Amino acid sequence: INDVPVKIIGSHAGLNVGPDGATHQMLEDIALMRTMPNMVVLAPGDAIEAEKVAQVMSQDNRPNYVRLARDKSPIFTNDDSPFEVGTAYLLREGYDVSIFATGTMTAQALIAAKNLAKDNISAEVVHFPTIKPLDEQTLLTSARKTGLVVTI
């Protein structure tokens, strides 16, 4: 509320918490943190992107929340992959369905798109490492293009 540059880091995001089990799952954090005034909400997709998020957060004068997975996750970005707060990234072009994903679920979305292609379904994958502020333009462009959206 005071709009100070506090940094909050949440661990054990989602259902993949490895050996820690269900008692450690963090499920409502996105809904909670999105409602906080001025809060930036971030969900990096892999370890490489998490490093970029940490760098950007350290220089951001707004309050920031980042959700991190506990368990190992696949790497789908690289050192040259861009990261900017408020920007979503088209990772796979498609025409039949848009899959909007955030955090470590983006790697799963890429796998799903590859499997759907075997059935001649062209799935577009858009990665949202920033949940708030949301890249509405990229979201709407993809949704209009395919006419069908799945979020994970």
C-alpha positions as CSV (number, residue, x, y, z in Angstrom):
1,I,0.0,0.0,0.0
2,N,2.9,2.3,0.7
3,D,4.3,1.7,-2.7
4,V,7.8,0.9,-1.4
5,P,10.2,-1.3,-3.3
6,V,9.8,-4.4,-1.1
7,K,10.7,-7.7,-2.8
8,I,8.8,-10.8,-1.8
9,I,9.9,-14.3,-3.0
10,G,7.5,-17.2,-2.7
11,S,8.7,-20.8,-3.0
12,H,6.9,-24.0,-3.7
13,A,4.6,-22.5,-6.3
14,G,1.9,-24.7,-7.7
15,L,1.6,-28.5,-7.5
16,N,5.1,-29.6,-8.3
17,V,6.8,-29.4,-4.9
18,G,8.8,-32.6,-5.2
19,P,9.4,-34.6,-2.0
20,D,7.9,-31.9,0.2
21,G,4.4,-33.0,-0.6
22,A,0.9,-31.5,-0.7
23,T,1.3,-29.6,2.6
24,H,3.8,-27.3,1.0
25,Q,1.8,-26.4,-2.2
26,M,1.3,-22.7,-2.8
27,L,-1.9,-22.3,-4.8
28,E,-3.6,-19.0,-4.0
29,D,-0.6,-16.7,-4.2
30,I,-1.3,-15.3,-7.6
31,A,-4.8,-14.3,-6.7
32,L,-3.6,-12.8,-3.4
33,M,-0.6,-10.8,-4.8
34,R,-2.5,-9.5,-7.8
35,T,-4.9,-7.7,-5.6
36,M,-2.1,-5.8,-3.7
37,P,-1.9,-2.2,-4.9
38,N,1.1,-1.4,-7.1
39,M,2.4,-5.0,-6.8
40,V,4.3,-6.4,-9.7
41,V,3.7,-10.2,-9.9
42,L,6.3,-12.4,-11.7
43,A,6.6,-16.1,-12.5
44,P,9.8,-17.0,-14.3
45,G,9.6,-20.1,-16.5
46,D,13.0,-21.6,-15.7
47,A,16.2,-21.0,-13.8
48,I,17.7,-18.8,-16.5
49,E,14.7,-16.5,-16.6
50,A,14.6,-16.5,-12.8
51,E,18.1,-15.0,-12.8
52,K,16.9,-12.3,-15.2
53,V,13.9,-11.6,-13.0
54,A,16.1,-11.2,-9.9
55,Q,18.2,-8.7,-11.7
56,V,15.2,-6.7,-12.9
57,M,13.5,-6.8,-9.5
58,S,16.6,-5.5,-7.8
59,Q,16.4,-2.3,-9.9
60,D,12.6,-1.9,-9.8
61,N,11.3,0.8,-7.5
62,R,7.9,-0.9,-7.2
63,P,6.9,-3.7,-4.8
64,N,7.6,-7.0,-6.5
65,Y,6.5,-10.6,-5.8
66,V,8.1,-13.5,-7.6
67,R,6.8,-17.1,-7.4
68,L,9.3,-19.9,-7.7
69,A,8.9,-23.6,-8.1
70,R,10.6,-25.9,-5.6
71,D,11.2,-28.9,-7.9
72,K,13.6,-28.9,-10.9
73,S,12.0,-27.8,-14.1
74,P,13.0,-27.9,-17.8
75,I,15.0,-25.0,-19.3
76,F,13.3,-23.5,-22.4
77,T,15.0,-20.0,-22.4
78,N,18.6,-19.1,-22.9
79,D,20.9,-16.2,-22.1
80,D,19.7,-14.4,-25.2
81,S,16.0,-14.8,-24.4
82,P,14.5,-11.4,-23.6
83,F,12.8,-10.5,-20.3
84,E,11.0,-7.3,-19.6
85,V,8.4,-6.7,-16.9
86,G,5.0,-6.5,-18.5
87,T,5.8,-8.4,-21.7
88,A,4.5,-11.8,-22.8
89,Y,6.5,-13.8,-25.3
90,L,5.2,-15.8,-28.3
91,L,7.2,-19.0,-28.1
92,R,5.4,-21.1,-30.7
93,E,3.3,-19.8,-33.6
94,G,-0.1,-21.5,-34.0
95,Y,-3.5,-21.0,-35.6
96,D,-6.0,-23.4,-34.0
97,V,-5.6,-22.7,-30.2
98,S,-3.7,-20.3,-28.0
99,I,-2.1,-21.8,-24.9
100,F,-1.3,-19.1,-22.4
101,A,1.1,-20.3,-19.7
102,T,3.1,-18.8,-16.8
103,G,6.0,-20.0,-14.7
104,T,7.1,-23.6,-15.0
105,M,3.9,-24.6,-16.7
106,T,5.2,-22.9,-19.9
107,A,7.5,-25.9,-20.5
108,Q,4.5,-28.1,-20.2
109,A,2.6,-26.0,-22.7
110,L,5.4,-26.4,-25.2
111,I,5.3,-30.1,-24.8
112,A,1.5,-30.1,-25.2
113,A,1.8,-28.0,-28.4
114,K,4.3,-30.5,-29.8
115,N,1.9,-33.4,-29.0
116,L,-1.1,-31.6,-30.5
117,A,0.9,-31.0,-33.7
118,K,0.9,-34.8,-34.1
119,D,-2.9,-34.6,-34.5
120,N,-2.6,-31.7,-36.9
121,I,-3.6,-29.1,-34.2
122,S,-1.6,-26.0,-34.5
123,A,-1.2,-24.6,-31.0
124,E,0.3,-21.2,-30.3
125,V,2.2,-20.9,-27.0
126,V,2.5,-17.6,-25.2
127,H,4.6,-17.3,-22.1
128,F,3.5,-14.8,-19.4
129,P,6.4,-14.4,-17.0
130,T,4.7,-11.2,-15.8
131,I,1.2,-11.7,-14.4
132,K,0.8,-8.1,-13.2
133,P,1.0,-5.9,-15.2
134,L,-0.5,-8.2,-17.8
135,D,0.5,-7.8,-21.4
136,E,-3.1,-7.4,-22.6
137,Q,-2.1,-6.6,-26.2
138,T,-0.2,-9.9,-26.8
139,L,-3.0,-11.8,-25.1
140,L,-5.8,-10.2,-27.2
141,T,-3.8,-10.6,-30.5
142,S,-3.3,-14.3,-29.9
143,A,-6.8,-14.9,-28.8
144,R,-8.3,-13.1,-31.8
145,K,-6.0,-15.0,-34.1
146,T,-6.9,-18.5,-32.9
147,G,-10.4,-17.9,-31.4
148,L,-9.7,-20.5,-28.7
149,V,-7.7,-20.1,-25.5
150,V,-6.4,-22.5,-22.9
151,T,-4.6,-21.2,-19.8
152,I,-2.2,-23.2,-17.6
